[in-house]
């Protein structure tokens, strides 16, 4: 896969992930759960109860992927992407794992793109 193809693929994945997060946040309120689709029930519900943990996991996944995307494709330094408090830093292991996974999908070697 080329650099540009990978960038577009990841961008589409991030858009879908953002839609899932938005839908999950919408379903947090009991009033919004009146017309829940079957897909929403299977994805956002656990044993008949709304699973807020699912949305938190999706949000954390989005955050880590966003950091690596900005750093890898736009060469944005981390301090320009976000400035979290000391107890809310991203996990380095997860960031490295995502970056290695994306780099393994590339056919061409990464070069410094400015």
Order of alpha helices (4+ residues) and beta strands (2+ residues): alpha-alpha-beta-beta-alpha-alpha-alpha
